[in-house]
Amino acid sequence: MKKFILFFALAVTSLTSYAQKFEIAGTANFWRNTDKNTTSFEVAPELTYELTEKWGIGASVSYGQERENDGIVSTDKVFTFAPYARYTYFDKEIISLFIDGGVGLSKVKSEIGNESETRTGFEAGLKPGVAIKVAERFKFISKIGFLGYKKNYPQAGKAFGFNLSGENIAIGFAYMF
């Protein structure tokens, strides 16, 4: 029992000796396709808490909507929540490389005309990323790709594998405090 208490005290001391930082980040997009008469947007804020210089925990929440009007109005409303653990494996003054490992939950409500359906989704996997410091408290952050499993997240269907397509790159900003 003494060894456990000593280990716990050392762990707490090592975590509190590091000057923890919060990081608020996020992405946003808006897209209008006049050929298909489609409008979409998404807002995705994210909060990360740095436990040590290498490890952090965080979560992102996003809300998006796509509306198409090709004679029949269809709307998809998407909400996601994705907690993760972040490991920074390379960190220099300006650039750092990290990998986020986590899970995500989604809820999609689709409305076509007067009918609607709701589905829930799930993902688990890894998202590599890069952060570029542009000022003392500001960074540009980009997550590039996905390695893992998705089920109805947010599109319908089951999928697994590695995706490095250009449509799977997120670029945003971060403010550290």
WORA-V207025 format. One record per pair of residues at least 24 apart in sequence whose ideal C-beta (glycine too) atoms are under 7 Angstrom apart, sorted by the first residue. I is the first residue (numbers start at 0). J is the second residue. D is the distance in whole Angstrom. If there is no record, write none. Layout:
I,J,D  I,J,D
//
This chain:
14,50,6  14,51,7  17,51,5  17,52,7  19,48,7  19,49,6  19,50,7  20,49,5  20,175,5  21,46,7  21,48,6  21,176,6  22,47,4  22,49,7  22,173,5  22,175,5  23,173,7  23,174,5  24,140,6  24,171,5  24,172,6  24,173,4  25,171,5  25,172,7  26,169,5  26,170,7  26,171,4  35,67,6  35,69,7  36,67,6  36,68,5  36,69,6  37,65,7  37,66,7  37,67,5  38,66,5  39,63,7  39,64,7  39,65,4  40,64,6  47,85,6  52,90,7  53,86,6  53,87,5  54,84,7  54,85,7  54,86,6  55,85,4  56,84,6  57,83,6  57,85,6  58,82,4  58,83,7  71,111,6  71,112,5  72,112,7  73,110,7  73,111,5  74,110,5  75,107,6  75,109,5  76,108,5  77,105,6  77,107,5  77,153,5  78,105,7  78,106,5  79,103,6  79,104,7  79,105,4  79,153,7  80,104,5  93,131,6  93,132,5  94,129,7  94,131,6  95,130,5  96,129,6  97,128,5  97,130,7  98,125,6  98,127,5  99,125,7  99,126,5  99,128,6  99,142,7  100,125,5  103,152,6  105,152,5  105,153,4  107,153,5  118,151,5  118,155,7  119,151,7  120,150,6  120,151,4  120,152,4  120,153,6  121,150,5  121,152,6  122,147,6  122,148,7  122,149,4  122,152,4  123,147,5  123,148,5  124,148,6  130,173,7  136,174,6  136,175,5  136,176,7  137,172,7  137,174,6  138,173,4  139,170,7  139,172,6  140,171,5  140,172,7  140,173,5  141,168,6  141,169,7  141,170,5  142,169,5  143,168,5
//
